Amino acid sequence: MDLSKLEALQCHFTWILEPSKINLVLHRDKLLEIGTEEGNSWLGHIYNLRGFIQCKLGSTEDALSFFLQAAEAFGQMRRAGEGPWLVVNYGNLAWLHHLLGHQAESEAYLSKVDALKKKYPTPSEDELHAELYAEKAWTLMILDIERELVSDYFQKAITMQPDMVEWNTSHVIGLASNFVRGSTKMEADILDKMRDAKEQDPENLYLAACDIQIRAMKGQDVADEARELAERVSINPVSSYSQMRAILLAAKAVENNPDQRYLKKFAALTLKWKIVFSNYSGVDERMVDRAVILHKEVISLYPDSALAEEMDLANIYAKSKRRQDEAKHLFQQLLERKLEPAEKQVLYKHYAKHLLFDLKDYNKSIEYNMKAAKIPINSLYRESSIKALVKIKNKGRSPKCREIEEFLENLQKP
């Protein structure tokens, strides 16, 4: 094969030259934290980068799996089959098959790239398609390399396709990160860009947290907004690394607030999510001990409204190998407590997740998801329980599938 064809591709194998093994491992772990929840607009890009990293680490089978998942994710997000968003993915697959010695497959993906470039041409040979600029910018931003190019690439992508809100959001978050690190570029209008981005993407909690952090650095009084944001974050189930970082920023933004009770509350919340997100590689028991002490202090400071912290404490116990009995005891106490329907719904959902992920008690987890869904109050917890039940039913593997189907059919709507 003519290697020049591969070297001319726009993909991870030509963007990232000779990464060190330690950096590959660090970024592999970082991507594990970012997560792959449904609806993540960068899901295809995440799988592409994970595939490249696994290939460089020698796990070619995992690499192929991630590249194929990337193609599927792009199809779902763009709601179309093939398109320019697959140029990078096909380039990665061409390189992977070449490295594996599968020259026919590599040539096939090269042909797919050529076909897409002909179908979706750019104004000149020196320009890339907007989708390629966006993915290249996101990739370099995640890897924290060539920061100046990140901004340039995002700007080019946004100019070509201004309707892609997630591109603008990520661009502004990247600018904010550079500003926090001491870069003076874009300092004059960073707040204007933040304001415009928030108007386009009002539900992005991490963007809101970045805005608060920047304005705090510029000397503005943001304590009230930080507390409001922290409350928004704390009542929503965290499903991504970005949301976890929003918690960290929101907590940091209230550090200078004289309300030490409030700071302690969000310090506890931050520590809890560190434990939850570190679970894939094993929990640090010393961190668990600190989290337990801090949560008990918060519970004593908020004796009449500490149900969330008590549930968090039970979940922290559950992540520790030596505190399983304490988790069982606290969850049982909470389940026996007289609670309002909305509080019961939250508790049942937390307990269902505990049963599923910590105890592997699948049938009892289904039971408590049903209990949460049965309470006719619209909330993220009810929605999450219903989604979990639908997913189990659709897979068709549980002996409770018929029971779940009947339950969902008869479910009372609020």
Buried (B, 14 or more C-beta within 10 A) or exposed (E): EEEEBBEEBBBBBBBBEEBEEEBBEBBBEBBBBBBBEEEBBBBBBBBBBBBBBBBBBEBBEBBBBBBBBBBEBBBEBBEEEBBBBBBBBBBBBBBBBBBBEBEEBBBBBBEBBEEBBEEBEBEEEEEBBBBBBBBBBBBBBBBBBBBEBBBEBBBBBBEBBEEBBBBBBBBBBBBBBBBEEEBEEBEEEBBEBBEEBBEBBEEBBBBBBBBBBBBBBEEEEBBEBBBBBBBBBBEEEBBBBBBBBBBBBBBBBBEEBEEEEBBBBBBBBBBBBBBBBBEEEEBBEEBBEBBBEBBBBBBEBBEEEBBBBBBBBBBBBBBBEEBBEBBBEBBEEBBEEEBEEEBBBBBBBBBBBBBBEBBEBBEBBBBBBBBBBBBEBEBBBBBBBBEBBEEBBEEEEBEBBEBBBEBBEEBEEE
